[in-house]
């Protein structure tokens, strides 16, 4: 199973819209995929709800896609809280991950993606070399969650193809 993690808990986020685009493309390719939205999830402590999130989305996953918005030159702390409060060996060790950075600005969360790469390596996760950085996200994806540029769609399609073969 592939779990797509929408890396923010903000309602109506572009991260979740991006996650749904990846979800639809992977489903169309015949992959078993789920989306973990952190909106409304209580992942900042190891309570019953966190254990349930682990059981449904993290432990069964063989591969992860992290959709990471830029936040204070990195990514939102809710993602790190989720990771810190999970059973690290069961959820993360020896799995694979793909990273997608999004931002309103010009860098597509490059710094946050590099930060997450280091964290994932520490957790013994192999990270796909092909990292898509989506800058000025509102010019790339509409408010309805539709990709606006064919070149961006081609980048995403190539990244997904790489993940399936990874």
DSSP file (Angstrom, degrees, kcal/mol; ACC not computed):
  #  RESIDUE AA STRUCTURE BP1 BP2  ACC     N-H-->O    O-->H-N    N-H-->O    O-->H-N    TCO  KAPPA ALPHA  PHI   PSI    X-CA   Y-CA   Z-CA
    1    1 A X              0   0    0      0, 0.0    61,-3.0     0, 0.0    62,-1.7   0.000 360.0 360.0 360.0 145.3    0.0    0.0    0.0
    2    2 A X  E     -ab  33  63A   0     30,-2.4    32,-2.3    59,-0.2     2,-0.5  -0.949 360.0-159.3-108.0 127.3    1.1    3.6   -0.7
    3    3 A X  E     -ab  34  64A   0     60,-2.4    62,-2.4    -2,-0.5     2,-0.6  -0.941   3.4-154.7-108.9 124.8    0.1    6.2    1.9
    4    4 A X  E     -ab  35  65A   0     30,-3.1    32,-3.6    -2,-0.5     2,-0.7  -0.873  10.2-155.0 -95.8 123.2    0.0    9.8    0.8
    5    5 A X  E     -ab  36  66A   0     60,-3.5    62,-2.7    -2,-0.6     2,-0.9  -0.890   7.3-148.7-104.3 114.9    0.5   12.2    3.8
    6    6 A X  E     -ab  37  67A   0     30,-2.4     2,-1.4    -2,-0.7    32,-0.9  -0.751  21.1-141.9 -80.6 109.6   -1.0   15.7    3.3
    7    7 A X        +     0   0    0     60,-2.6    69,-0.5    -2,-0.9     2,-0.3  -0.069  67.5  57.1 -79.6  36.7    1.6   17.5    5.4
    8    8 A X        -     0   0    0     -2,-1.4    30,-0.7    70,-0.1    31,-0.3  -0.985  60.7-145.2-152.9 159.5   -0.6   20.1    7.2
    9    9 A X        +     0   0    0     -2,-0.3    31,-0.3    29,-0.2     2,-0.3   0.262  61.5 123.0-106.1  10.1   -3.6   20.2    9.4
   10   10 A X    >   -     0   0    0     29,-0.1     3,-1.0     1,-0.1    29,-0.1  -0.536  67.5-113.4 -73.9 134.0   -5.0   23.5    7.9
   11   11 A X  T 3  S+     0   0    0     -2,-0.3    -1,-0.1     1,-0.2    -2,-0.1  -0.375  95.2  11.4 -65.4 142.8   -8.5   23.2    6.5
   12   12 A X  T 3  S+     0   0    0      1,-0.2    -1,-0.2    -2,-0.1    -2,-0.0   0.781  91.4 173.9  66.4  29.2   -8.9   23.6    2.7
   13   13 A X    <>  -     0   0    0     -3,-1.0     4,-1.5     1,-0.1    -1,-0.2  -0.271  45.1-132.0 -75.6 153.7   -5.2   23.3    2.1
   14   14 A X  H  > S+     0   0    0      2,-0.2     4,-2.5     1,-0.2     5,-0.2   0.746 107.9  66.4 -68.7 -25.1   -3.4   23.1   -1.2
   15   15 A X  H  > S+     0   0    0      2,-0.2     4,-2.6     1,-0.2    -1,-0.2   0.938 102.3  44.5 -61.2 -46.5   -1.5   20.2    0.3
   16   16 A X  H  > S+     0   0    0      2,-0.2     4,-2.3     1,-0.2    -2,-0.2   0.892 112.0  52.3 -67.2 -38.7   -4.7   18.1    0.4
   17   17 A X  H  X S+     0   0    0     -4,-1.5     4,-1.6     2,-0.2    -1,-0.2   0.911 111.8  47.1 -61.5 -41.1   -5.7   19.2   -3.1
   18   18 A X  H  X S+     0   0    0     -4,-2.5     4,-2.2     2,-0.2    -2,-0.2   0.911 109.6  53.6 -65.5 -42.8   -2.2   18.0   -4.3
   19   19 A X  H  X S+     0   0    0     -4,-2.6     4,-2.7     1,-0.2    -2,-0.2   0.891 106.7  52.1 -58.9 -40.6   -2.5   14.8   -2.4
   20   20 A X  H  X S+     0   0    0     -4,-2.3     4,-2.8     2,-0.2    -1,-0.2   0.872 106.3  53.8 -66.0 -37.0   -5.9   14.0   -4.1
   21   21 A X  H  X S+     0   0    0     -4,-1.6     4,-2.0     2,-0.2    -2,-0.2   0.949 112.0  44.2 -60.4 -48.4   -4.3   14.6   -7.5
   22   22 A X  H  X S+     0   0    0     -4,-2.2     4,-2.5     1,-0.2     5,-0.2   0.911 112.5  53.4 -62.4 -42.2   -1.6   12.1   -6.7
   23   23 A X  H  X S+     0   0    0     -4,-2.7     4,-2.7     1,-0.2     5,-0.2   0.942 109.4  47.5 -57.0 -50.7   -4.2    9.7   -5.2
   24   24 A X  H  X S+     0   0    0     -4,-2.8     4,-2.1     1,-0.2    -1,-0.2   0.885 112.7  48.9 -62.1 -39.6   -6.3    9.8   -8.4
   25   25 A X  H  X S+     0   0    0     -4,-2.0     4,-1.1    -5,-0.2    -1,-0.2   0.903 112.7  47.2 -67.7 -40.8   -3.3    9.2  -10.6
   26   26 A X  H  <>S+     0   0    0     -4,-2.5     5,-2.5     2,-0.2    -2,-0.2   0.896 111.5  50.7 -68.6 -39.5   -2.1    6.3   -8.6
   27   27 A X  H ><5S+     0   0    0     -4,-2.7     3,-1.8     1,-0.2    -2,-0.2   0.914 107.8  53.5 -61.8 -42.3   -5.6    4.7   -8.5
   28   28 A X  H 3<5S+     0   0    0     -4,-2.1    -1,-0.2     1,-0.3    -2,-0.2   0.797 105.8  54.3 -62.7 -27.5   -5.8    5.1  -12.3
   29   29 A X  T 3<5S-     0   0    0     -4,-1.1    -1,-0.3    -3,-0.2    -2,-0.2   0.413 123.6-107.3 -85.4   1.2   -2.5    3.2  -12.5
   30   30 A X  T < 5 +     0   0    0     -3,-1.8    -3,-0.2     1,-0.3     2,-0.2   0.638  69.0 147.5  86.0  15.0   -4.0    0.4  -10.4
   31   31 A X      < -     0   0    0     -5,-2.5     2,-0.8    -6,-0.1    -1,-0.3  -0.551  54.1-120.8 -85.8 149.2   -2.1    1.0   -7.2
   32   32 A X        +     0   0    0     -2,-0.2   -30,-2.4     2,-0.0     2,-0.3  -0.813  52.9 161.9 -84.5 112.0   -3.5    0.4   -3.7
   33   33 A X  E     -a    2   0A   0     -2,-0.8     2,-0.3   -32,-0.2   -30,-0.2  -0.963  24.7-173.3-140.8 148.6   -3.3    3.9   -2.2
   34   34 A X  E     -a    3   0A   0    -32,-2.3   -30,-3.1    -2,-0.3     2,-0.5  -0.950  19.6-131.7-137.4 160.0   -4.8    5.9    0.7
   35   35 A X  E     -a    4   0A   0     -2,-0.3     2,-0.8   -32,-0.2   -30,-0.2  -0.963  10.2-159.5-115.5 126.0   -4.6    9.6    1.8
   36   36 A X  E     -a    5   0A   0    -32,-3.6   -30,-2.4    -2,-0.5     2,-0.5  -0.901  10.4-168.4-102.6 104.7   -3.8   10.6    5.3
   37   37 A X  E     -a    6   0A   0     -2,-0.8   -30,-0.1   -32,-0.2   -28,-0.1  -0.819  13.3-155.9 -90.0 129.7   -5.1   14.1    5.9
   38   38 A X    >   +     0   0    0    -32,-0.9     3,-1.7   -30,-0.7     2,-0.3   0.504  57.3 120.0 -83.6  -3.6   -3.7   15.5    9.2
   39   39 A X  T 3  S-     0   0    0    -31,-0.3    -2,-0.1     1,-0.3   -29,-0.1  -0.481  90.7  -0.5 -62.7 120.1   -6.7   17.9    9.4
   40   40 A X  T 3  S+     0   0    0     -2,-0.3     2,-0.3   -31,-0.3    -1,-0.3   0.415 100.5 131.9  80.0  -1.8   -8.5   17.1   12.6
   41   41 A X    <   -     0   0    0     -3,-1.7     2,-1.1     1,-0.1    -1,-0.3  -0.658  54.0-141.7 -84.8 138.2   -6.1   14.3   13.6
   42   42 A X        +     0   0    0     -2,-0.3     5,-0.3     1,-0.2     3,-0.2  -0.760  46.6 142.3 -98.6  88.3   -4.7   14.3   17.1
   43   43 A X        +     0   0    0     -2,-1.1    42,-0.3    -5,-0.2    -1,-0.2   0.350  42.1  91.6-109.6   3.9   -1.1   13.2   16.4
   44   44 A X  S    S+     0   0    0     -3,-0.1     2,-0.3    40,-0.1    -1,-0.1   0.453  94.4  31.6 -84.4   0.8    0.7   15.3   19.0
   45   45 A X  S    S-     0   0    0     -3,-0.2     2,-1.8    40,-0.1     5,-0.2  -0.981  89.3-105.7-148.9 159.2    0.5   12.6   21.6
   46   46 A X        +     0   0    0     -2,-0.3     2,-0.2     4,-0.1    -3,-0.1  -0.547  67.6 138.8 -87.3  75.5    0.5    8.8   21.6
   47   47 A X  S  > S-     0   0    0     -2,-1.8     4,-2.1    -5,-0.3     3,-0.5  -0.466  72.2 -83.2-107.2-178.8   -3.2    8.4   22.4
   48   48 A X  H  > S+     0   0    0      1,-0.2     4,-2.2     2,-0.2     5,-0.2   0.851 127.5  55.5 -57.4 -37.4   -5.8    5.9   21.0
   49   49 A X  H  > S+     0   0    0      2,-0.2     4,-2.0     1,-0.2    -1,-0.2   0.874 107.7  48.8 -66.6 -35.6   -6.4    8.2   18.0
   50   50 A X  H  > S+     0   0    0     -3,-0.5     4,-2.5     2,-0.2    -2,-0.2   0.910 110.4  50.8 -68.1 -41.8   -2.7    8.1   17.1
   51   51 A X  H  X S+     0   0    0     -4,-2.1     4,-2.4     1,-0.2    -2,-0.2   0.889 110.4  50.2 -62.1 -39.1   -2.6    4.4   17.4
   52   52 A X  H  X S+     0   0    0     -4,-2.2     4,-2.1     2,-0.2     5,-0.2   0.894 109.2  51.0 -66.0 -40.3   -5.6    4.1   15.1
   53   53 A X  H  X>S+     0   0    0     -4,-2.0     4,-2.8     2,-0.2     5,-0.9   0.917 110.7  49.8 -62.4 -43.6   -4.0    6.4   12.6
   54   54 A X  I  X>S+     0   0    0     -4,-2.5     5,-2.5     3,-0.2     4,-0.8   0.948 111.2  48.4 -56.0 -51.5   -0.9    4.2   12.7
   55   55 A X  I  <5S+     0   0    0     -4,-2.4     5,-0.3     1,-0.2    -1,-0.2   0.847 119.5  37.7 -62.8 -36.1   -2.9    1.0   12.2
   56   56 A X  I  <5S+     0   0    0     -4,-2.1    -1,-0.2    -5,-0.1    -2,-0.2   0.881 134.9   9.9 -84.3 -39.6   -4.9    2.3    9.3
   57   57 A X  I  <5S+     0   0    0     -4,-2.8     4,-0.2    -5,-0.2    -3,-0.2   0.780 125.4  38.0-115.1 -35.3   -2.3    4.4    7.4
   58   58 A X  I ><<S+     0   0    0     -5,-0.9     3,-0.6    -4,-0.8    -3,-0.2   0.942 109.9  46.2 -94.8 -52.9    1.3    4.0    8.6
   59   59 A X  T 3 <S+     0   0    0     -5,-2.5    -4,-0.1     1,-0.2    -3,-0.1   0.915 114.1  47.7 -62.0 -44.9    2.0    0.4    9.5
   60   60 A X  T 3  S+     0   0    0     -6,-0.5    -1,-0.2    -5,-0.3    -2,-0.1   0.706  91.3 103.1 -71.0 -16.0    0.4   -1.2    6.4
   61   61 A X    <   -     0   0    0     -3,-0.6   -59,-0.2    -4,-0.2     3,-0.1  -0.410  43.9-177.8 -71.6 138.1    2.2    1.2    4.0
   62   62 A X  S    S+     0   0    0    -61,-3.0    34,-1.7     1,-0.3     2,-0.3   0.657  78.5  26.2 -97.1 -27.3    5.2    0.0    2.0
   63   63 A X  E     -bc   2  96A   0    -62,-1.7   -60,-2.4    32,-0.2     2,-0.4  -0.970  69.4-156.0-136.8 150.1    5.7    3.4    0.5
   64   64 A X  E     -bc   3  97A   0     32,-2.0    34,-2.2    -2,-0.3     2,-0.5  -0.943   6.5-158.0-124.4 147.6    4.9    7.0    1.5
   65   65 A X  E     -bc   4  98A   0    -62,-2.4   -60,-3.5    -2,-0.4     2,-0.6  -0.992  14.2-158.5-119.4 120.9    4.3   10.2   -0.4
   66   66 A X  E     -bc   5  99A   0     32,-2.7    34,-2.5    -2,-0.5     2,-0.8  -0.892   4.8-163.5-100.5 119.0    4.8   13.3    1.7
   67   67 A X  E     -bc   6 100A   0    -62,-2.7   -60,-2.6    -2,-0.6     2,-0.6  -0.904  20.5-172.9 -98.7 107.6    3.1   16.4    0.3
   68   68 A X  E     - c   0 101A   0     32,-3.2    34,-2.2    -2,-0.8     2,-0.2  -0.890  13.2-156.5-116.6 110.7    5.0   19.1    2.3
   69   69 A X  E     - c   0 102A   0     -2,-0.6     7,-0.4    32,-0.2     2,-0.3  -0.494  33.6-101.0 -76.6 151.8    4.0   22.8    2.2
   70   70 A X        +     0   0    0     32,-2.0     2,-0.3    -2,-0.2     5,-0.2  -0.568  47.3 169.8 -71.6 132.1    6.6   25.4    3.1
   71   71 A X  B >   -F   74   0B   0      3,-1.5     3,-1.1    -2,-0.3    32,-0.0  -0.889  68.6 -22.2-147.6 113.8    6.2   26.7    6.6
   72   72 A X  T 3  S-     0   0    0     -2,-0.3     3,-0.2     1,-0.3    -2,-0.0   0.908 126.6 -50.2  50.5  49.3    8.8   28.9    8.3
   73   73 A X  T 3  S+     0   0    0      1,-0.3    -1,-0.3     0, 0.0     2,-0.2   0.659 136.8  41.1  66.3  20.1   11.5   27.7    5.9
   74   74 A X  B <  S-F   71   0B   0     -3,-1.1    -3,-1.5    37,-0.1    38,-0.4  -0.454 101.6 -64.1-152.3-128.9   10.7   24.0    6.5
   75   75 A X        -     0   0    0     -5,-0.2    -5,-0.1    -3,-0.2     5,-0.1  -0.901  62.1 -71.0-134.2 164.2    7.5   22.0    6.8
   76   76 A X    >>  -     0   0    0    -69,-0.5     3,-1.4    -7,-0.4     4,-0.7  -0.243  36.5-130.1 -61.2 140.0    4.6   22.1    9.4
   77   77 A X  H 3> S+     0   0    0      1,-0.3     4,-2.7     2,-0.2     5,-0.2   0.683  99.4  77.2 -63.0 -20.3    5.4   20.7   12.8
   78   78 A X  H 3> S+     0   0    0      1,-0.2     4,-2.1     2,-0.2    -1,-0.3   0.838  92.4  53.9 -61.1 -31.7    2.3   18.6   12.8
   79   79 A X  H <> S+     0   0    0     -3,-1.4     4,-2.1   -72,-0.3    -1,-0.2   0.940 110.3  45.0 -66.7 -47.0    4.2   16.2   10.5
   80   80 A X  H  X S+     0   0    0     -4,-0.7     4,-3.0     1,-0.2    -2,-0.2   0.889 110.9  54.4 -65.3 -38.8    7.1   15.8   12.9
   81   81 A X  H  X S+     0   0    0     -4,-2.7     4,-1.8     2,-0.2    -1,-0.2   0.917 107.8  50.3 -59.6 -43.4    4.7   15.4   15.8
   82   82 A X  H  < S+     0   0    0     -4,-2.1     4,-0.2     1,-0.2    -2,-0.2   0.930 113.4  45.2 -59.9 -45.6    3.0   12.6   14.0
   83   83 A X  H >< S+     0   0    0     -4,-2.1     3,-1.2     1,-0.2    -2,-0.2   0.918 111.7  51.9 -66.0 -42.9    6.4   10.9   13.3
   84   84 A X  H 3< S+     0   0    0     -4,-3.0    -1,-0.2     1,-0.3    -2,-0.2   0.814 112.2  46.3 -63.3 -31.0    7.6   11.5   16.9
   85   85 A X  T 3< S+     0   0    0     -4,-1.8    -1,-0.3   -42,-0.3     2,-0.2   0.284  97.7  91.5 -98.4  10.2    4.5    9.9   18.4
   86   86 A X  S <  S-     0   0    0     -3,-1.2     2,-1.3    -4,-0.2     3,-0.1  -0.573  93.3 -96.8 -97.2 165.1    4.4    6.9   16.1
   87   87 A X     >  -     0   0    0     -2,-0.2     4,-2.9     1,-0.2     5,-0.3  -0.725  43.2-160.4 -78.4  98.4    6.0    3.4   16.7
   88   88 A X  H  >>S+     0   0    0     -2,-1.3     4,-2.5     1,-0.2     5,-1.4   0.865  81.6  48.6 -58.0 -45.5    9.0    4.3   14.6
   89   89 A X  H  45S+     0   0    0      1,-0.2    -1,-0.2     3,-0.2     4,-0.2   0.911 118.4  39.5 -63.9 -42.2   10.2    0.7   13.9
   90   90 A X  H  45S+     0   0    0     -3,-0.2    -2,-0.2     1,-0.1    -1,-0.2   0.863 123.7  38.3 -75.3 -36.0    6.8   -0.5   12.8
   91   91 A X  H  <5S+     0   0    0     -4,-2.9    -2,-0.2    -8,-0.1    -3,-0.2   0.845 131.4   9.9 -85.3 -34.7    5.8    2.6   10.9
   92   92 A X  T ><5S+     0   0    0     -4,-2.5     3,-1.4    -5,-0.3    -3,-0.2   0.793  82.3 113.3-122.1 -38.4    8.9    3.8    9.2
   93   93 A X  T 3 <S-     0   0    0     -5,-1.4    31,-0.2     1,-0.2    32,-0.2  -0.126  92.9  -4.0 -55.8 133.3   12.0    1.5    9.2
   94   94 A X  T 3  S+     0   0    0     30,-1.6    -1,-0.2    29,-0.3    31,-0.2   0.718 101.7 121.5  62.8  28.2   13.1    0.1    5.8
   95   95 A X    <   -     0   0    0     -3,-1.4    31,-2.4    29,-0.2     2,-0.3  -0.434  58.9-111.9-105.1-174.1   10.2    1.6    3.8
   96   96 A X  E     -cd  63 126A   0    -34,-1.7   -32,-2.0    29,-0.2     2,-0.3  -0.888  26.7-169.8-123.9 152.3   10.3    3.9    0.9
   97   97 A X  E     -cd  64 127A   0     29,-2.4    31,-3.1    -2,-0.3     2,-0.4  -0.985  12.5-159.1-143.3 152.5    9.2    7.5    0.5
   98   98 A X  E     -c   65   0A   0    -34,-2.2   -32,-2.7    -2,-0.3     2,-0.4  -0.976  19.1-144.6-127.4 143.3    8.7   10.1   -2.2
   99   99 A X  E     -c   66   0A   0     -2,-0.4    33,-1.3    31,-0.3     2,-0.4  -0.904  15.6-177.6-119.3 138.6    8.7   13.9   -1.5
  100  100 A X  E     -ce  67 132A   0    -34,-2.5   -32,-3.2    -2,-0.4     2,-0.4  -0.992  12.4-159.7-130.4 122.2    6.6   16.7   -3.1
  101  101 A X  E     -ce  68 133A   0     31,-2.7    33,-3.7    -2,-0.4     2,-0.4  -0.836   9.2-175.5-102.8 140.1    7.3   20.3   -1.9
  102  102 A X  E     +ce  69 134A   0    -34,-2.2   -32,-2.0    -2,-0.4     2,-0.3  -0.980   8.6 160.0-132.7 148.8    4.7   23.1   -2.4
  103  103 A X        -     0   0    0     31,-1.9    34,-2.7    -2,-0.4    35,-0.1  -0.990  46.3-128.4-157.6 160.8    4.9   26.8   -1.7
  104  104 A X  S    S+     0   0    0     -2,-0.3    -1,-0.1    32,-0.3    34,-0.1   0.720  96.2  61.7 -78.8 -24.0    3.4   30.1   -2.5
  105  105 A X  S    S-     0   0    0     31,-0.1    31,-3.1    30,-0.1     3,-0.2   0.144 102.8 -84.8 -89.7-155.4    6.8   31.4   -3.3
  106  106 A X  S    S+     0   0    0     29,-0.2    29,-0.2     1,-0.2    -3,-0.0   0.628 108.7  61.7 -94.5 -15.8    9.5   30.5   -5.8
  107  107 A X  S >  S-     0   0    0     27,-0.1     3,-0.7    -5,-0.0    -1,-0.2   0.563  87.3-133.4 -96.6  -6.7   11.5   27.6   -4.2
  108  108 A X  T 3   -     0   0    0      1,-0.2    26,-0.4    -3,-0.2    27,-0.1   0.799  68.8 -62.9  63.1  28.0    8.7   25.0   -3.9
  109  109 A X  T 3> S+     0   0    0     -8,-0.2     4,-2.3    24,-0.1    -1,-0.2   0.857  82.7 160.0  63.0  39.1    9.8   24.2   -0.3
  110  110 A X  H <> S+     0   0    0     -3,-0.7     4,-2.3     1,-0.2     5,-0.2   0.914  72.8  49.8 -54.5 -46.8   13.3   23.0   -1.3
  111  111 A X  H  > S+     0   0    0      1,-0.2     4,-2.3     2,-0.2    -1,-0.2   0.910 111.3  48.5 -63.4 -42.6   14.7   23.6    2.2
  112  112 A X  H  > S+     0   0    0    -38,-0.4     4,-2.6     2,-0.2    -1,-0.2   0.869 110.2  52.1 -64.6 -37.0   11.8   21.7    3.8
  113  113 A X  H  X S+     0   0    0     -4,-2.3     4,-2.3     2,-0.2    -2,-0.2   0.904 110.7  47.3 -66.3 -41.8   12.2   18.8    1.4
  114  114 A X  H  X S+     0   0    0     -4,-2.3     4,-1.8     2,-0.2    -2,-0.2   0.896 111.5  51.6 -66.3 -38.9   15.9   18.6    2.2
  115  115 A X  H  X S+     0   0    0     -4,-2.3     4,-1.9     1,-0.2    -2,-0.2   0.940 111.4  46.9 -60.0 -48.1   15.1   18.7    5.9
  116  116 A X  H  X S+     0   0    0     -4,-2.6     4,-3.0     1,-0.2     5,-0.2   0.869 106.3  58.8 -64.6 -36.5   12.6   15.9    5.5
  117  117 A X  H  X S+     0   0    0     -4,-2.3     4,-2.3     1,-0.2    -1,-0.2   0.926 106.7  48.0 -57.2 -44.9   15.1   13.8    3.5
  118  118 A X  H  X S+     0   0    0     -4,-1.8     4,-2.0     2,-0.2    -1,-0.2   0.906 112.2  48.9 -62.8 -42.2   17.5   14.0    6.4
  119  119 A X  H  X S+     0   0    0     -4,-1.9     4,-1.6     2,-0.2    -2,-0.2   0.927 111.7  49.0 -63.1 -45.2   14.8   12.9    8.9
  120  120 A X  H  <>S+     0   0    0     -4,-3.0     5,-2.5     1,-0.2    -2,-0.2   0.886 108.7  52.5 -65.5 -38.6   13.7   10.0    6.7
  121  121 A X  H ><5S+     0   0    0     -4,-2.3     3,-1.8    -5,-0.2    -1,-0.2   0.915 106.8  53.4 -61.7 -41.4   17.3    8.8    6.2
  122  122 A X  H 3<5S+     0   0    0     -4,-2.0    -1,-0.2     1,-0.3    -2,-0.2   0.859 106.6  53.4 -58.8 -35.2   17.6    8.8   10.0
  123  123 A X  T 3<5S-     0   0    0     -4,-1.6    -1,-0.3    -5,-0.1   -29,-0.3   0.232 121.7-109.8 -86.0  14.0   14.4    6.7   10.2
  124  124 A X  T < 5 +     0   0    0     -3,-1.8   -30,-1.6     1,-0.2     2,-0.4   0.824  69.7 146.3  64.1  34.7   16.0    4.2    7.7
  125  125 A X      < -     0   0    0     -5,-2.5     2,-0.5   -31,-0.2    -1,-0.2  -0.868  48.3-131.2-103.9 134.4   13.7    5.1    4.9
  126  126 A X  E     -d   96   0A   0    -31,-2.4   -29,-2.4    -2,-0.4     2,-0.5  -0.734  24.2-149.5 -82.2 129.0   14.9    5.1    1.3
  127  127 A X  E     -d   97   0A   0     -2,-0.5   -29,-0.2   -31,-0.2     2,-0.0  -0.877  16.0-116.8-107.6 128.5   14.0    8.3   -0.4
  128  128 A X        -     0   0    0    -31,-3.1   -29,-0.3    -2,-0.5    35,-0.1  -0.349  18.2-135.0 -60.5 136.6   13.2    8.5   -4.2
  129  129 A X  S    S+     0   0    0      1,-0.1     2,-1.0   -31,-0.1    -1,-0.1   0.806  86.2  83.1 -64.4 -30.5   15.7   10.7   -6.0
  130  130 A X        +     0   0    0     29,-0.1     2,-0.6    28,-0.1   -31,-0.3  -0.662  59.3 176.4 -85.2 102.5   12.9   12.5   -8.0
  131  131 A X        -     0   0    0     -2,-1.0     2,-0.5   -33,-0.1   -31,-0.2  -0.929  18.8-147.3-110.3 120.7   11.6   15.2   -5.8
  132  132 A X  E     -e  100   0A   0    -33,-1.3   -31,-2.7    -2,-0.6     2,-0.6  -0.759   8.9-164.0 -91.2 129.4    8.9   17.5   -7.3
  133  133 A X  E     -e  101   0A   0     -2,-0.5     2,-0.9   -33,-0.2   -31,-0.2  -0.953   2.2-162.4-114.3 113.6    8.9   21.1   -6.1
  134  134 A X  E     -e  102   0A   0    -33,-3.7   -31,-1.9    -2,-0.6     3,-0.4  -0.831  11.8-169.1-102.1 101.8    5.8   23.0   -7.0
  135  135 A X        +     0   0    0     -2,-0.9   -29,-0.2     1,-0.2     4,-0.2  -0.424  68.4  15.2 -85.1 162.7    6.4   26.8   -6.7
  136  136 A X  S >> S-     0   0    0    -31,-3.1     3,-2.7     1,-0.1     4,-0.5   0.897  79.0-168.6  34.8  62.0    3.7   29.4   -6.7
  137  137 A X  H >> S+     0   0    0    -34,-2.7     4,-2.5    -3,-0.4     3,-1.1   0.744  76.1  65.1 -55.2 -31.3    1.2   26.6   -6.1
  138  138 A X  H 34 S+     0   0    0      1,-0.3    -1,-0.3     2,-0.2     5,-0.1   0.701 102.5  50.1 -69.4 -16.5   -1.9   28.7   -6.8
  139  139 A X  H <4 S+     0   0    0     -3,-2.7    -1,-0.3    -4,-0.2    -2,-0.2   0.561 114.6  45.1 -90.2 -11.0   -0.6   29.0  -10.4
  140  140 A X  H << S+     0   0    0     -3,-1.1     8,-3.1    -4,-0.5     9,-0.6   0.790 119.2  30.5 -99.1 -36.3   -0.2   25.2  -10.7
  141  141 A X  B  < S-G  147   0C   0     -4,-2.5    -1,-0.3     6,-0.2     6,-0.2  -0.991  77.5-130.5-131.9 131.6   -3.4   23.9   -9.1
  142  142 A X    >   -     0   0    0      4,-2.7     3,-2.0    -2,-0.4    -3,-0.1  -0.230  32.7-103.4 -73.2 167.5   -6.8   25.6   -9.2
  143  143 A X  T 3  S+     0   0    0      1,-0.3    -1,-0.1     2,-0.1    -5,-0.0   0.734 124.9  58.6 -62.3 -21.8   -9.0   26.0   -6.1
  144  144 A X  T 3  S-     0   0    0      2,-0.1    -1,-0.3  -127,-0.0    -2,-0.0   0.457 123.8-105.9 -86.2  -1.8  -11.0   23.1   -7.3
  145  145 A X  S <  S+     0   0    0     -3,-2.0     2,-0.4     1,-0.3    -2,-0.1   0.792  72.2 141.2  84.6  29.7   -7.9   20.9   -7.3
  146  146 A X        -     0   0    0   -125,-0.0    -4,-2.7     2,-0.0    -1,-0.3  -0.891  55.5-117.3-107.8 132.9   -7.2   20.7  -11.0
  147  147 A X  B     -G  141   0C   0     -2,-0.4    -6,-0.2    -6,-0.2    -7,-0.1  -0.476  25.2-167.2 -65.1 135.5   -3.7   20.8  -12.5
  148  148 A X        +     0   0    0     -8,-3.1     2,-0.5    -2,-0.2    -1,-0.1   0.666  63.2  57.5-101.2 -20.1   -3.4   24.0  -14.6
  149  149 A X     >  -     0   0    0     -9,-0.6     4,-2.0     1,-0.1     3,-0.3  -0.952  62.6-149.7-122.6 126.9   -0.2   23.3  -16.6
  150  150 A X  H  > S+     0   0    0     -2,-0.5     4,-2.2     1,-0.2     5,-0.1   0.854 100.4  57.7 -58.7 -35.3    0.6   20.4  -18.8
  151  151 A X  H  > S+     0   0    0      2,-0.2     4,-1.9     1,-0.2    -1,-0.2   0.890 106.7  48.3 -64.2 -38.3    4.3   20.6  -18.0
  152  152 A X  H  > S+     0   0    0     -3,-0.3     4,-2.4     2,-0.2    -1,-0.2   0.904 109.8  52.2 -67.5 -41.3    3.5   20.2  -14.3
  153  153 A X  H  X S+     0   0    0     -4,-2.0     4,-2.7     1,-0.2    -2,-0.2   0.896 108.1  51.8 -61.5 -39.3    1.3   17.2  -15.0
  154  154 A X  H  X S+     0   0    0     -4,-2.2     4,-2.3     2,-0.2    -1,-0.2   0.902 109.1  50.2 -63.9 -41.2    4.1   15.6  -17.0
  155  155 A X  H  X S+     0   0    0     -4,-1.9     4,-2.3     2,-0.2    -2,-0.2   0.928 112.8  46.3 -60.8 -45.6    6.5   16.1  -14.0
  156  156 A X  H  X S+     0   0    0     -4,-2.4     4,-2.6     2,-0.2    -2,-0.2   0.910 111.1  51.9 -65.0 -43.0    4.0   14.5  -11.6
  157  157 A X  H  X S+     0   0    0     -4,-2.7     4,-2.3     1,-0.2    -1,-0.2   0.906 110.9  48.1 -60.8 -41.6    3.4   11.6  -14.0
  158  158 A X  H  X S+     0   0    0     -4,-2.3     4,-2.3     2,-0.2    -1,-0.2   0.910 111.2  50.2 -65.3 -42.2    7.1   10.9  -14.3
  159  159 A X  H  X S+     0   0    0     -4,-2.3     4,-2.3     2,-0.2    -2,-0.2   0.918 111.0  49.0 -62.4 -43.3    7.5   11.1  -10.5
  160  160 A X  H  X S+     0   0    0     -4,-2.6     4,-2.5     2,-0.2    -2,-0.2   0.909 109.5  52.0 -63.4 -42.2    4.6    8.6  -10.0
  161  161 A X  H  X S+     0   0    0     -4,-2.3     4,-1.7     1,-0.2    -1,-0.2   0.915 109.9  50.0 -59.3 -42.6    6.1    6.3  -12.7
  162  162 A X  H  X S+     0   0    0     -4,-2.3     4,-1.1     1,-0.2    -2,-0.2   0.904 109.9  50.9 -61.6 -42.1    9.4    6.4  -10.8
  163  163 A X  H  < S+     0   0    0     -4,-2.3     3,-0.4     1,-0.2    -2,-0.2   0.912 107.0  52.8 -64.1 -42.8    7.7    5.6   -7.5
  164  164 A X  H  < S+     0   0    0     -4,-2.5    -1,-0.2     1,-0.2    -2,-0.2   0.888 114.6  42.4 -60.9 -38.5    5.8    2.6   -8.9
  165  165 A X  H  <        0   0    0     -4,-1.7    -1,-0.2     1,-0.2    -2,-0.2   0.659 360.0 360.0 -79.6 -16.5    9.2    1.2  -10.1
  166  166 A X     <        0   0    0     -4,-1.1    -1,-0.2    -3,-0.4    -2,-0.2   0.438 360.0 360.0 -70.5 360.0   11.0    2.1   -6.9
